[in-house]
Every structure is written in C-alpha cells, then in structure tokens.
Amino acid sequence: MKVDVLSVGRFSQRFKDFQHIFDYAETFLDRSDIGLWILGIFPAEERKEDALFYEEALPTTDPRRFICFREGKVIVGEADYYIDAEELLTYLEDTIKMYDELQERVNKFVKSQGLHCKYCSKHVFGEVRDTLGFVVRRIESKKAVVDMYCRYCRRHLLRIYFYWGRRR
C-alpha cells in the first residue's frame, strides 16, 4: 500500500473536497481507546489503488487528519499524532472488519425484530442501508454502541449494544 505523509498545507490543498467533513462531520466510528476517529466511510467513485495520505504531525494534543483508499472505500478520519502509518493501517483494517461485522449483526437484528418507526409508522424491514440509518457511537474491541434512525423521518429510534466474545 502506498503511504504518503503530506504537510498540513499540502494535505488541505489536495483534499479540499473533504474539508467540509473534517470541519463539520460528527464522529462516525469512535475508537478513543486507541486514538482513532473515523468521520466517514464512503464508496470510492472509481477503483483507485490502495493508499493512505496523512498530515505531518508535531507533538501536540491535536489529532492529524488522514484519508485512506482501501478496497473500494474512502475512509476519512483523524488519529493521534503518535500513531505511525503502519499502526494506523492496522487499526483501520481492524476497525473496518469490526464495522462490517457490526453492519451484518444490525441487519440480522432489524430483520428478526420487524421494526417500525414509532413516529411516522413506516415499517422498517429489510437491509439497514435501505430503510434504517445507523450511527456507531463507539466501537471497541469488545463492545459497540449503535444508534438507529428512521430514514423516512430522521428521528432516533433506539440504541443497541453489541458485544463480542464473553461478557463479564
């Protein structure tokens, strides 16, 4: 995988189309436990080679921004300054695997429950990506907190906790 460390100015210039996400997006996947915050995962418009671009960092409390093109996805986020490229790639792969597994589990949950929106009364069956919106509030090695929203009226429906492995 290609890794490119860019100056702050060069990063901002090259990825100016993503600036709105860095400035205004809420955290989509919160991995505060390791110092990683994913602001969005999007399908790539065209298949690009796998690459990671991130800002140079000086020791600071501010996170550095990154953009990763991986397996037909564009991952936009921030990471603590002390995480190097190799660590960041490992964390991204682990987090994306957890996210994909979580999406499957959310889909199974929705299908098994036959959910409907209590506000607009729309029945919410089928795949999550078609009818329900969900935001992963926190994802860790053992637990994920998922908020689910109605795609018709955009209201919050419920919060679900998913666990991996044994609970104590």
C-alpha positions as a Markdown table, in Angstrom:
| # | Residue | x | y | z |
|---|---|---|---|---|
| 1 | Met | 0.0 | 0.0 | 0.0 |
| 2 | Lys | 1.2 | 3.5 | -0.9 |
| 3 | Val | 1.7 | 5.8 | 2.2 |
| 4 | Asp | 2.3 | 9.5 | 1.7 |
| 5 | Val | 2.9 | 12.0 | 4.5 |
| 6 | Leu | 1.9 | 15.5 | 3.5 |
| 7 | Ser | 2.5 | 18.9 | 5.1 |
| 8 | Val | -0.7 | 20.4 | 6.6 |
| 9 | Gly | -1.0 | 22.9 | 3.7 |
| 10 | Arg | -0.5 | 20.3 | 1.0 |
| 11 | Phe | -2.9 | 17.9 | 2.6 |
| 12 | Ser | -5.6 | 20.7 | 2.8 |
| 13 | Gln | -5.0 | 21.7 | -0.8 |
| 14 | Arg | -5.0 | 18.1 | -2.2 |
| 15 | Phe | -8.1 | 17.0 | -0.2 |
| 16 | Lys | -10.1 | 20.3 | -0.2 |
| 17 | Asp | -13.2 | 18.4 | -1.3 |
| 18 | Phe | -13.2 | 16.6 | 2.1 |
| 19 | Gln | -12.6 | 19.8 | 4.2 |
| 20 | His | -16.3 | 20.1 | 5.0 |
| 21 | Ile | -16.2 | 16.6 | 6.5 |
| 22 | Phe | -13.2 | 17.5 | 8.7 |
| 23 | Asp | -14.8 | 20.7 | 9.8 |
| 24 | Tyr | -18.4 | 19.7 | 10.5 |
| 25 | Ala | -18.9 | 15.9 | 10.5 |
| 26 | Glu | -19.7 | 14.1 | 13.7 |
| 27 | Thr | -17.6 | 11.1 | 14.5 |
| 28 | Phe | -19.0 | 8.1 | 12.8 |
| 29 | Leu | -16.8 | 5.5 | 14.5 |
| 30 | Asp | -15.2 | 6.5 | 17.8 |
| 31 | Arg | -12.1 | 4.5 | 18.7 |
| 32 | Ser | -10.9 | 6.8 | 21.5 |
| 33 | Asp | -9.4 | 3.7 | 23.2 |
| 34 | Ile | -6.7 | 3.8 | 20.6 |
| 35 | Gly | -6.7 | 7.4 | 19.4 |
| 36 | Leu | -8.7 | 7.0 | 16.1 |
| 37 | Trp | -11.8 | 8.8 | 15.0 |
| 38 | Ile | -13.4 | 7.9 | 11.7 |
| 39 | Leu | -15.6 | 10.7 | 10.3 |
| 40 | Gly | -16.9 | 8.7 | 7.3 |
| 41 | Ile | -16.7 | 5.6 | 5.2 |
| 42 | Phe | -17.7 | 6.1 | 1.6 |
| 43 | Pro | -17.7 | 4.0 | -1.6 |
| 44 | Ala | -14.9 | 5.1 | -3.9 |
| 45 | Glu | -16.2 | 6.7 | -7.1 |
| 46 | Glu | -13.7 | 4.7 | -9.1 |
| 47 | Arg | -11.4 | 1.9 | -8.1 |
| 48 | Lys | -8.2 | 3.5 | -7.0 |
| 49 | Glu | -5.0 | 1.9 | -5.8 |
| 50 | Asp | -4.9 | 1.4 | -2.0 |
| 51 | Ala | -3.2 | 4.4 | -0.5 |
| 52 | Leu | -3.0 | 6.3 | 2.8 |
| 53 | Phe | -2.5 | 10.0 | 3.0 |
| 54 | Tyr | -2.0 | 11.8 | 6.3 |
| 55 | Glu | -0.6 | 15.0 | 7.7 |
| 56 | Glu | 2.8 | 15.6 | 9.2 |
| 57 | Ala | 2.5 | 15.9 | 12.9 |
| 58 | Leu | 4.4 | 17.6 | 15.7 |
| 59 | Pro | 3.9 | 16.5 | 19.3 |
| 60 | Thr | 0.6 | 18.1 | 20.1 |
| 61 | Thr | -2.8 | 17.2 | 21.5 |
| 62 | Asp | -4.4 | 17.9 | 18.1 |
| 63 | Pro | -5.1 | 14.8 | 16.0 |
| 64 | Arg | -3.8 | 14.5 | 12.5 |
| 65 | Arg | -6.1 | 14.1 | 9.6 |
| 66 | Phe | -6.0 | 11.2 | 7.1 |
| 67 | Ile | -7.7 | 9.8 | 4.0 |
| 68 | Cys | -7.3 | 6.2 | 3.1 |
| 69 | Phe | -8.4 | 4.5 | -0.1 |
| 70 | Arg | -8.9 | 0.8 | 0.7 |
| 71 | Glu | -10.8 | -2.0 | -1.0 |
| 72 | Gly | -13.2 | 0.3 | -2.9 |
| 73 | Lys | -13.8 | 2.6 | 0.1 |
| 74 | Val | -12.7 | 6.0 | 1.1 |
| 75 | Ile | -12.1 | 6.3 | 4.8 |
| 76 | Val | -11.9 | 9.8 | 6.3 |
| 77 | Gly | -10.7 | 10.4 | 9.8 |
| 78 | Glu | -8.3 | 11.7 | 12.4 |
| 79 | Ala | -5.8 | 9.9 | 14.6 |
| 80 | Asp | -3.5 | 10.9 | 17.5 |
| 81 | Tyr | -0.2 | 12.3 | 16.3 |
| 82 | Tyr | 1.9 | 9.5 | 17.8 |
| 83 | Ile | 0.3 | 6.8 | 15.6 |
| 84 | Asp | 2.6 | 6.0 | 12.6 |
| 85 | Ala | 1.4 | 4.8 | 9.2 |
| 86 | Glu | 1.8 | 1.1 | 9.9 |
| 87 | Glu | -0.2 | 1.3 | 13.2 |
| 88 | Leu | -2.8 | 3.4 | 11.5 |
| 89 | Leu | -3.3 | 0.9 | 8.7 |
| 90 | Thr | -3.6 | -2.0 | 11.2 |
| 91 | Tyr | -6.1 | 0.0 | 13.3 |
| 92 | Leu | -8.1 | 0.8 | 10.1 |
| 93 | Glu | -8.2 | -2.8 | 9.0 |
| 94 | Asp | -9.3 | -4.0 | 12.4 |
| 95 | Thr | -11.9 | -1.2 | 12.7 |
| 96 | Ile | -13.3 | -1.8 | 9.2 |
| 97 | Lys | -13.6 | -5.6 | 9.9 |
| 98 | Met | -15.5 | -4.8 | 13.2 |
| 99 | Tyr | -17.7 | -2.3 | 11.3 |
| 100 | Asp | -18.6 | -4.8 | 8.5 |
| 101 | Glu | -19.4 | -7.5 | 11.2 |
| 102 | Leu | -21.4 | -4.9 | 13.1 |
| 103 | Gln | -23.4 | -4.0 | 9.9 |
| 104 | Glu | -24.2 | -7.7 | 9.4 |
| 105 | Arg | -25.4 | -8.0 | 13.0 |
| 106 | Val | -27.5 | -4.9 | 12.8 |
| 107 | Asn | -29.1 | -6.2 | 9.6 |
| 108 | Lys | -29.9 | -9.5 | 11.3 |
| 109 | Phe | -31.4 | -7.7 | 14.3 |
| 110 | Val | -33.6 | -5.5 | 12.1 |
| 111 | Lys | -34.9 | -8.5 | 10.1 |
| 112 | Ser | -35.6 | -10.5 | 13.2 |
| 113 | Gln | -37.4 | -7.7 | 15.0 |
| 114 | Gly | -39.6 | -6.4 | 12.2 |
| 115 | Leu | -39.0 | -2.9 | 13.4 |
| 116 | His | -41.2 | 0.1 | 12.5 |
| 117 | Cys | -40.8 | 3.8 | 13.3 |
| 118 | Lys | -43.0 | 4.8 | 16.2 |
| 119 | Tyr | -43.1 | 8.4 | 14.9 |
| 120 | Cys | -44.1 | 8.1 | 11.2 |
| 121 | Ser | -45.4 | 4.5 | 11.4 |
| 122 | Lys | -43.3 | 3.3 | 8.4 |
| 123 | His | -42.5 | -0.4 | 8.6 |
| 124 | Val | -38.7 | -0.9 | 8.6 |
| 125 | Phe | -37.9 | -4.3 | 7.1 |
| 126 | Gly | -35.0 | -5.4 | 5.0 |
| 127 | Glu | -31.5 | -4.2 | 4.9 |
| 128 | Val | -30.3 | -1.4 | 7.1 |
| 129 | Arg | -28.8 | 0.5 | 4.2 |
| 130 | Asp | -32.3 | 0.6 | 2.6 |
| 131 | Thr | -34.5 | 1.6 | 5.4 |
| 132 | Leu | -32.7 | 2.4 | 8.7 |
| 133 | Gly | -29.8 | 4.7 | 9.2 |
| 134 | Phe | -27.4 | 3.8 | 11.9 |
| 135 | Val | -24.5 | 5.6 | 13.6 |
| 136 | Val | -21.9 | 3.8 | 15.5 |
| 137 | Arg | -21.3 | 5.9 | 18.6 |
| 138 | Arg | -18.5 | 3.8 | 19.9 |
| 139 | Ile | -16.7 | 0.7 | 18.8 |
| 140 | Glu | -14.2 | -1.0 | 20.9 |
| 141 | Ser | -12.5 | -4.4 | 20.9 |
| 142 | Lys | -15.4 | -6.0 | 22.9 |
| 143 | Lys | -18.4 | -3.6 | 22.6 |
| 144 | Ala | -20.2 | -1.4 | 20.1 |
| 145 | Val | -22.9 | 1.2 | 20.8 |
| 146 | Val | -25.2 | 1.8 | 17.8 |
| 147 | Asp | -27.9 | 4.5 | 17.4 |
| 148 | Met | -30.6 | 3.7 | 14.9 |
| 149 | Tyr | -32.6 | 6.3 | 13.0 |
| 150 | Cys | -35.6 | 6.2 | 10.7 |
| 151 | Arg | -34.6 | 7.1 | 7.2 |
| 152 | Tyr | -38.1 | 8.5 | 6.4 |
| 153 | Cys | -38.5 | 11.0 | 9.3 |
| 154 | Arg | -34.8 | 11.0 | 10.5 |
| 155 | Arg | -35.8 | 10.5 | 14.2 |
| 156 | His | -33.8 | 8.5 | 16.7 |
| 157 | Leu | -35.4 | 5.0 | 17.2 |
| 158 | Leu | -33.2 | 3.1 | 19.6 |
| 159 | Arg | -29.7 | 2.5 | 21.0 |
| 160 | Ile | -28.4 | -1.0 | 20.7 |
| 161 | Tyr | -25.3 | -2.5 | 22.4 |
| 162 | Phe | -23.5 | -5.3 | 20.7 |
| 163 | Tyr | -20.8 | -7.4 | 22.4 |
| 164 | Trp | -18.1 | -9.7 | 21.0 |
| 165 | Gly | -16.7 | -12.7 | 22.9 |
| 166 | Arg | -17.6 | -13.3 | 26.5 |
| 167 | Arg | -19.3 | -10.6 | 28.6 |
| 168 | Arg | -18.3 | -10.2 | 32.2 |
